[in-house]
Amino acid sequence: MATCEVCGNDYDMAFEIHTKGGDRHTFDSFECAIHKLAPVCEHCGCKVSGHGVDVGGQFYCCAHCARESSELGAQARDAVPAGR
């Protein structure tokens, strides 16, 4: 059993995440992993658990937040054009 570093739960199905920097983290759920490791949207402050949008080195949860906060703006991708 291993102890989650966020909530302290001692859980037999805990898992480890290894970061590029060599850090190792132990969690009992994806929720705890997201809470600890996910980036924060520069506009609304939510944890970014999906792809997110990077504009000029700033990270946003979606194109809307990127457009609201960035002079560079961002376009959301709608449907993929036919034939791709």
Buried (B, 14 or more C-beta within 10 A) or exposed (E): EBBBBBEEBEBEEBBEEEEEEEEEBBBBBEBBBBBBBBEEBBBBEEBBBEEBBEBEEBBBBBBBBBBBBBEEEBEEEEEEEEEE
